[in-house]
Amino acid sequence: MITLPPRNQTQPYTNNNFTMTKFHVVFISTPGIGNLVPLVEFAQLLGNHDRRFHSTILIINMSQRPIVNTYIQSRAATCTNIRFLHLPAVDPPSPDQYQSSMGYISLLIQNHKTHVKSALTNLMSSESDEFNSGRVAGLFVDMFCTSMIDVANELDIPCYLFFASPATFLSFMLHLPTLDAQIPIEFGDSDTELSIPGFANSVPPLVLPTAVLNKKGDAYSWYLSHARRYTETKGIVVNTFEELEPHALSSLAMSLLPRVYPIGPVLDLNGPAQWHDPNRYESVMRWLDNQPTSSVVLLCFGSMGSLSGPQVREIAFGLERAGFQFIWALRDPPKSQLDLPSDPASVDDILPNGFLERTCKLGLIFGLVPQAKILAHPAIGGFVSHCGWNSILESLWYGVPIATWPIYAEQQMNAFEMVKELGLAIEIRLDYREGSDLVLAEEVERSIKHLMNSDDVVRARVKEMREKSRMVLLENGSSYQALGALTEKLVPKI
């Protein structure tokens, strides 16, 4: 048996006549917590799977996203084969250059190309420690960092796409240029449902991302631009697994694309407790410990999700009428287009009069909560979710059924897939848009009662998928094999 020396020793590893050549992989993510977390966990997974690989994650700093820096600090203290490298600041895009947050983010990332090239060049030219091996085996970019494909090409580094959303959404993005040519009017104005490879059912236009429902906006142009570049990569790594999305992955495999590697579920099941308020975490867990199994419904809309005052009040009335114990992560809307929602200074101002007093023994209301840790608790029996893909994978991992309440990005399509394609969630709404019609208290009440029905067929399917989501990561599981194929592809041919 070969014993390897400590990880901080200069590479390559050597044991008698055996030398383990080390390879360096570099990652860059959109500066958002929902984008960064799965990318970091994938980098960790890659290094754990094959100790030849160590990683550097290039960080684009954004002052409006302090939660990102807090997360990085916590992960840097625990990751042994990953280094976080903050890129120098650049001048932010001026207001006349963008109309949407997507436009701003895409331009901000693009403005970092010079710094990314410099960082990669330094990594390739230095051999001073284990993170500077001189062998950069690949650059992984996320779905909105496609401008960095140019940098990889300039430096002759293989470039891969890390796609943190489902295979169905990848299929949609790859098909978007075709839809753009086929349908000259706004998608939302069409009465015809869309045929999209990767979806077994026709897709209603109103479940498309908000950004693509306005072709005149710059967000739509950026979506098209990013989508067109996906095929320029050497491979596409998707945070999903064969048993969850067989139809979508089969469709992608039959197309003329770079190879798709479904290596998920990639999850951070421990990190959030480290960067959320520890006092809040402890108080939630103590309360849950006193609740019966599967008796509590969690309502959480993600780090970027918030709802209007009128909608919050409808939820409150619906929760009260449903009568189930609950934990509700309630957040104030962002103050500007680029800001994140914030924890409310006082929930009394936005909830119905007397609600807190009437429900004081029924539930808890907080700001942002450690979602994965709460879902892991046996008292949780249902999850009213915004249907971000990370949240969906967490709910499946713990066998907690979802009631769909999408808000932004691709969440409407995720909700459609979960309800209509896979039968793994119940519908509150599939095409909800904040600022449109309200989901009334009666609908909230009815949906929560359905969600918490212990005999429901959806609950049984979710429990079955829970077991599958764990099996795929074991040796010989589908995701384990896909990750092995990827690592072999990453090893430079000598």
N, C-alpha and C positions, 0 to 999 in steps of 0.2 A: 504493500500500500504506500502511495506517495504522500508525504506530508508537506504541505505548502507552508512557506514562511509567512509572517504577518503581512497584511495588505499594504502597509505603509513602506515596505522595503522597495528599493529601486528595482524596476522591472528590467528584463524578464525574470520570472520565477525560475530557479534552477535547483534541481535535486539530483545529485550524482550526475548521470549522463542525460538526464531529462531536462529539457528547457521548454517552458510554456511561454510562447510569444504572446505579448499583450497587444490588444487592439483598442483604439480609442474611438468612441462614438460621441457625437456632439448633437445637442438638441436645442431648438429654439421654439418658443411658444408665444402665442398671443398673450399680452399681459392681463389675463383674467383668471380668477381662481378656478373656474370651471374648465378652462383650457389647460392650465398649468398642472393641476393635481394629477390627472391621469397620465400626463406626459412624464412627470417625475416618477410615478409608480411604475410606468413602463420601463424607464431607465433602470430603476432598481430591480425589476423583474429580469431584465436582460442580463445584468451583472450577476444576479443570483443563479440564473439558469446556466450561464457559461462564464466562468471566472477569468476567461481570457479578455473580457470586455470591461473597461471602465469608462465613465461618462463625465462630460462637462455639459452643464445646462447654461446656456447664455440667457441672461435676464434683461429684458427691456423694462426699465423703470417707468412707472406712471404714477404721478403724485396723487391722482384721484382714486388709486386702488391700494390704500395702506394695508389692507388685509392680505395682499399678495406678499409683501415684505415680511409680515408676521409669520405667514405660512413657511416662507423660505427659511427664516431663522430657525423654526422648529425642526424642519426636515434636515437642514444642514448639520444639526447636532446629532442626528440619528443615522444618516446615510453614510455608509463606509466606503462605497465605491463610486460616489457621485460628488462632483465639485460644482458649486454654483458660482458663475462668473458674471458680475454685473457689468453691463456695457456702459460706456460713457453716455452722458445725456446728449440729446440732440435738440435743436430748436423744434418745438411742436408745430404742426401744421397751422397755418393762419386760417381764421374763420372763412375767408373767401375761397379756400381750397376744398372745403367739404361741406356737405349738407347734413350728414348723419354721423352717428357714432361709428358705424362701419367704415365710412369714408375717413374719419379721423384716425381710427386704429390702423387701417391699411396703409395710410400715408406715413404714420408714425413708424410703423415697422419698416417700410420701404426706406425711410430716411436713415435707418441704422445699417444699411448695407456695407458702408465703408468700415464701420466698426466691427461688423461680423467678419468681414474679409481679413481685417487686421488680427482679430482674435484667432481665426483659423490658421492664418499664416504663422503666428507665434507658436501655436500648438504643434504644427507640422515641423517647425525648425528647431525645437528645443527638446532635449532629452534629460532634463534636470531632475525629474521625479516621475512617479507613476502616472500622473495625469498628463505628462508631456512625453509621450512615447515616440513621437515622430511618425506614427502610423495612424492616420485618421481614416477609419474604415467606412465612415458614413456620416452624413449630416441629415438629421431628421427635422423636418419642418411641419408645423401643424397647418390646419386647413386655411388659415388666413395669413400665413407667412410665406406664400409662394414666391414673393419677390426674391427670397434667398436662394431659390433654385439657380438664379444667375450667378451668385457668388460661388456655389458649389461647382457649377460648370467652369467658371474661370479658373478654379483651383484644381480641377479634375478630381473632385471628390464625389463619390456616388451619393445621390440625394434620394431620400425616401420621404413619403408622406405619412405622418402619424395622424390618423383620423379618429377623434375622440367621440364622434357621434355614431349612430347605428349604420349598418350596411345599407338600409333602405334610403337613408339620407345621402349617403355617398352615391348611390345609384341615381338619385334625383339630381344631385349636383353635376354628375357626369352627363346626364341627359338634358340639363338646362339649356345649353347652346342649341340643341335640336328643337326644344320647345320654343325657344325664342324665335327661331326661324319659321317654325310652323304656325305660330299663333301671334299675329301682328298686334292684336288688341291686348288690353290688360287682362291678365289671367282671371281676375275676379269678375270681369264683365262677361266671361264666357259661360254659357249654360252647359257646356260639355265637360264631363269629367275626363280626367287625364289618364292616359295609359303610360305608365312609367315602369321601365324595366326594374325589377327588384320588388315591385308590389304585385301581389297576386290579384288584388282588387283594383278597380279604377279609383282614382284619387280625386276627391272634390277640390276644385281650385282654392276654396276658402280655407283649406288646411295647409296651404303653402306658407312659408315664412313671410312675415309682414314685409320684409325688405324686397321680396320679389313680386309683391302685389302692386308695386308702383314702379313701372318701367322707366319713368322719367327721373326717378331719384338716383343719386349717386350710389346708394347702397346696392341697387340692382346691378349697376355697371360693375361694381367691385365683385359681387357674387359671380357674375359671368366671367370676369377676368381670372379670379381664383380657380373656378371650375375648369376653365380651358387649360390651365397649367398642370392639373393633377396628372395627366397622362405623360408629362415630361419626366416623371420620377422613375426610379429603378424598381420601386415596389410600393405598395400601400398597406400599411399596418392599421388594422381596424380594431377598436375596443369592443369586440363582440365575440360570439362563438357559434360554431356550426349548428349546435342543437337549438339555439335560440332563433336564428335567422336563416334557416336552410334555403328558403326560396330566394331571398335577396343575394346570398353568397353564391348560390348556384348560378344565378343570372350574371353576376359579376365575373365568375370564372369562365363563362362562355363568351364573354366579350373580348374584344381586342384591346386589352388593357395591360398595364404592368401587373405582375402577380399580386394578389390580395392575400394578406396574412391575418386571419382572425385569431388574435392571441388573448382575448379577454375571457372573463371579466377582469380588468385591471382596476383595483379599488384601493382607496386609502381608508382602511377600517379603524386605524388607530390615531392618525394625525389630528383630526378635528378637536379631540379632547385636549390637545396640547395648546391650541391657539384660540380657543374660546374661553370665556370667563370661567375659571375653575369653580368658583362659588356657585355659579348658575348650574354648571354641570352636576355638581354634587347634590344640589337641592332637587333637580329633576330626577336623578337616579333614586334618591331616597323616597320620593313620592311614588315613583313607578314600582319600587319594591313592595309597596303596600297595596298594589292593585292586582286584581285577578288576571290570570293568563288571557291574552287576546281580548282584553276589555277596553283598551284605550285607542283612540284614533289620533294620529299625528297630522297636523296641518302645517306644511312648510313649503314655501314657494321659492327657495333657493337664495343664493347670495345676491342676485340681481332682481329678485321678484318682489313686487309690492302691489297693493290694490288701493283703489280710491276709498274715501270715507264712506260713501253710500254702499259700496260693495262690502266693505268690512262689517257694516251694520247688518246687512242681509245674512252674512255668514254667522254673525253672533246670534241672531234670532233662530237661524236654522240649527245651530249647534245646541242651543238651549232646548228647542223642541225635540230634537233627536234623543236627548237624554243620556248619551254615552259620555264616559270620561274622555277628556281630551287634553292634548298639549298643542298649543297654537303659537307658532313663530310669527309674530306680528311685526311688520316693519313699515316705516314711513316711506313715501315715494322719494326718489332722488331729487336733489335741489336743482340739478342741471342735467343736460343731456349726457355728460361724461361722468357724472357722479354715480355712486352706488346708493341703494336704499340705506336707511339708517334705523337703528333701534329707536322707538318712540320715547320721547322724554316723559310722556304720561299717557298711558292707554285710556285713562278716564275720558280724555278729550275726544276720542274717536269711537268709543264703544257706546251702545245704547245706555241710557240712564238706568242704573241699578243692576246692570248685567253682571258686574264683578261680584256684587253681594249675593245675587241669586245663584251664581255658579261657583262660589268659592270652594265648595266641597266636590265639585264635578270636574274641574279642570284647572290647568295652569296656562298663563299667557306670558311669553317672553319675547325678546328680540330674536336675533339669530341664535340657533341652538346647535349642539353637536349632533347633527342628524343621524349619521351612521351609528353612533353609539346608542342613540335612542331606538332606532329601528332594530338593533340587536337585542333589546330587552324583551323578554317573553310576554310582558304585559301589553305590548303594542299589537293590535289586531287589524289595523288598517291605516292607510296613508293617503291623505288628500294632497296630491303632488302637482307641481308645475310641469312635470314630465321632462325635466332635464335628463340627459342620458345617464349621467353619473348617478342620479337619484334612482332611476329605474333599475340600474344594475344593482345598487345597494338593496333595494326593496326585494328584488328577486333572490339575491344572495341570502337574505334572512327570511324569505318566504312570506313577506307581508304584501297583501294585495293593495293595489292602487285604485283610487278614484281620480280621474283625469281632470286637471284644471290648468291647461297650458296658458302661457302668458306671452312669450317672446321667442325669437330665433326659430329653431326647427321644432319647438316643443309641440306645436299643433300636429305636425307630421308624426312625431313620436307617439302622441296620444292616439292618433288614427291607427298606427301600426299595432299598438298594444291592445286596443279594443277590437278593431275590425280584422286585422291580419292574424293576430296571435291569440286572441281571446284570453289575455292575461291581465286585463284591467276592466273596470266598469266605467261607464261614461257619465261624467257630470256635464262637461262640454268637450267637444273636439276642436271647435273653431273659436274659442273665446278670445276676444281682443279687449284689453283694458280700454275703457272709454266708450265701448259700444253698449249694447243692452246689458242690464244687470242679470246675474244669476240670483233669482229670488230665494227667500228663506225656505219656501216650500220645496224647491228643487234641492237645496242643500240638505234639508232634513231627510227627504226621500232617498237621496244618494248615499248619505252616511248610514242610514238604516240598511240599505242594500249592501254596502261595503262591509258592514260588521256582521252580516249573516254568516254564521260559522258553517252552514251547510251549502254555501254557494259553490257552484261548479268552478267559478273563477278561482276561488280560494284553493281548491284541490289542484288546479293546473299550476298555480303559482308554487305550491308546495313541491310539486313534481319538478318544476324548473329549478327550484332551490337546489335539489340534489344534483341535477345535471350541471349547474353552474360551478359546482365544486369538483365534480368528476373530470371535467374537461382540462383542469389544471394539473391533474395527477399524471405521472409518467404513463405514456401511451394515450392520454386523453387528446382530443382533437386540437385544443389550444396549445398544449405542450408540444405536440408534433409540429404545429405551425411555427411556433417559436424556434424550435430546433432547425427547421428549414430556413428560417430567416437568419439565424446565426451563421449557418454554413454559407449563405449567400453573402454575408457581410465580410467573411474572412477574405482578405485580399489574395488574389491568385498570384503566386510567385513563379 
